[in-house]
């Protein structure tokens, strides 16, 4: 019998598991480019994430299978930048599924719950950043209707 995936609002008791996954994601991004911090560089990660439990404009969701946390979503409602027409936008910060659970629809399920959260708060637009070299991430977001609308570029200056 296949186990049922449950999506629920994160609770303070979930913080350790969320931090562990956030650190894994940070290390993955660092492996793409040393421009990103390593997980060890995040000194206040626990405290920063803990603050989101009380923020009405923050969505912190958990994916569980057999009471085991296998993924999380983190997003927020923010004032839109002055160059955009909407007054507020949804921003996806993190969506992480443990590697052994990827490709099984868990990411889709947790993102559908996140979409519902944004829609319940009358958010009409959602943005996110994805590293240009993160092909699985880019493919996931495109499958869920996201499209590129701007490109952010970087120049690394040489030390002399």
C-alpha positions as CSV (number, residue, x, y, z in Angstrom):
1,X,0.0,0.0,0.0
2,X,1.4,3.4,-1.0
3,X,1.9,5.9,1.8
4,X,-0.1,9.1,1.8
5,X,1.7,12.4,1.6
6,X,0.3,15.0,4.0
7,X,0.9,18.8,3.5
8,X,0.4,20.9,6.5
9,X,1.3,24.2,8.1
10,X,4.7,24.0,9.8
11,X,4.9,24.2,13.6
12,X,7.8,25.1,15.8
13,X,8.4,21.4,16.5
14,X,9.4,21.1,12.8
15,X,12.1,23.7,13.0
16,X,15.0,21.2,13.3
17,X,13.9,19.3,10.2
18,X,13.3,22.5,8.2
19,X,16.8,23.8,9.1
20,X,18.4,20.5,8.1
21,X,16.7,20.8,4.6
22,X,17.5,24.5,4.3
23,X,21.2,23.7,5.0
24,X,21.1,20.9,2.3
25,X,19.7,23.4,-0.2
26,X,22.4,25.9,0.7
27,X,25.1,23.4,0.2
28,X,23.6,22.3,-3.2
29,X,23.6,26.0,-4.4
30,X,27.2,26.4,-3.1
31,X,28.1,23.3,-5.2
32,X,26.8,25.2,-8.3
33,X,28.7,28.3,-7.5
34,X,30.9,29.4,-4.6
35,X,29.2,32.8,-4.7
36,X,26.5,31.1,-2.6
37,X,27.2,30.6,1.1
38,X,27.8,27.2,2.6
39,X,25.3,26.0,5.1
40,X,27.9,26.5,7.8
41,X,28.0,30.2,7.0
42,X,24.4,30.7,8.1
43,X,24.8,31.7,11.8
44,X,21.2,32.6,12.6
45,X,19.3,30.3,10.4
46,X,17.3,28.7,13.2
47,X,16.3,32.1,14.7
48,X,15.5,33.6,11.3
49,X,13.2,30.7,10.3
50,X,11.6,30.6,13.7
51,X,10.4,34.2,13.3
52,X,8.3,33.1,10.3
53,X,6.0,30.9,12.4
54,X,4.4,34.1,13.7
55,X,4.4,36.2,10.5
56,X,1.0,36.3,8.9
57,X,2.6,37.1,5.6
58,X,4.8,34.0,5.7
59,X,3.9,30.5,4.5
60,X,5.9,27.7,5.9
61,X,4.5,24.3,4.8
62,X,5.6,20.8,5.5
63,X,5.3,17.6,3.4
64,X,5.1,14.5,5.5
65,X,5.0,10.8,4.8
66,X,4.3,8.4,7.8
67,X,4.9,11.4,10.1
68,X,8.4,11.8,8.6
69,X,9.1,15.3,7.2
70,X,10.3,14.9,3.6
71,X,10.1,18.4,2.3
72,X,9.1,22.0,2.9
73,X,8.0,25.2,1.2
74,X,8.7,28.8,2.3
75,X,7.1,31.8,0.8
76,X,6.0,35.3,1.7
77,X,3.8,38.1,0.6
78,X,5.8,41.3,0.1
79,X,5.2,44.8,-1.2
80,X,5.9,44.8,-4.9
81,X,8.9,46.7,-6.1
82,X,8.0,50.2,-7.3
83,X,8.5,49.2,-11.0
84,X,5.6,46.7,-10.9
85,X,1.9,47.4,-11.3
86,X,0.7,45.2,-8.4
87,X,0.8,46.5,-4.9
88,X,1.9,43.1,-3.4
89,X,3.4,39.9,-4.8
90,X,4.0,36.4,-3.5
91,X,7.6,35.3,-3.4
92,X,8.8,31.7,-3.3
93,X,11.9,31.4,-1.2
94,X,12.4,27.7,-0.8
95,X,10.9,24.5,-2.0
96,X,12.9,21.5,-1.0
97,X,12.1,17.8,-1.2
98,X,14.5,15.2,0.1
99,X,16.3,13.6,-2.8
100,X,14.8,10.1,-2.2
101,X,11.3,11.5,-2.6
102,X,11.8,13.6,-5.7
103,X,10.0,12.7,-8.9
104,X,7.0,11.3,-6.9
105,X,4.7,14.4,-7.0
106,X,5.6,15.7,-3.6
107,X,6.9,19.0,-4.9
108,X,3.7,19.4,-7.0
109,X,1.5,18.7,-4.0
110,X,3.2,21.1,-1.6
111,X,3.3,23.8,-4.3
112,X,-0.4,23.4,-4.9
113,X,-1.0,24.0,-1.2
114,X,1.2,27.0,-1.4
115,X,-0.8,28.4,-4.4
116,X,-3.9,28.0,-2.3
117,X,-2.3,29.9,0.5
118,X,-1.4,32.8,-1.8
119,X,-4.8,32.8,-3.5
120,X,-6.6,32.9,-0.1
121,X,-4.7,36.1,0.5
122,X,-5.7,37.6,-2.8
123,X,-2.1,37.5,-4.3
124,X,-2.3,37.6,-8.1
125,X,1.4,37.3,-8.9
126,X,4.2,35.0,-7.6
127,X,7.9,35.4,-8.3
128,X,10.9,33.3,-7.5
129,X,14.6,33.1,-8.2
130,X,16.2,30.0,-9.6
131,X,19.9,29.6,-10.4
132,X,20.4,29.5,-14.2
133,X,22.4,26.2,-13.8
134,X,19.8,24.5,-11.7
135,X,18.1,22.5,-14.5
136,X,15.9,20.4,-12.3
137,X,14.7,23.5,-10.5
138,X,14.1,25.5,-13.7
139,X,12.2,22.5,-15.2
140,X,10.0,22.1,-12.1
141,X,9.0,25.8,-12.1
142,X,8.3,25.9,-15.8
143,X,6.1,22.8,-15.4
144,X,4.1,24.8,-12.8
145,X,3.5,27.7,-15.2
146,X,6.4,30.0,-14.3
147,X,8.1,31.8,-17.1
148,X,11.1,34.0,-17.3
149,X,10.4,37.7,-17.4
150,X,13.8,39.2,-16.4
151,X,17.3,38.1,-16.2
152,X,19.6,39.0,-13.3
153,X,23.3,39.2,-14.2
154,X,26.4,39.3,-12.1
155,X,30.0,40.5,-12.6
156,X,32.8,39.3,-10.4
157,X,35.5,41.9,-10.1
158,X,39.0,40.6,-10.0
159,X,41.0,41.3,-6.9
160,X,44.2,43.2,-7.6
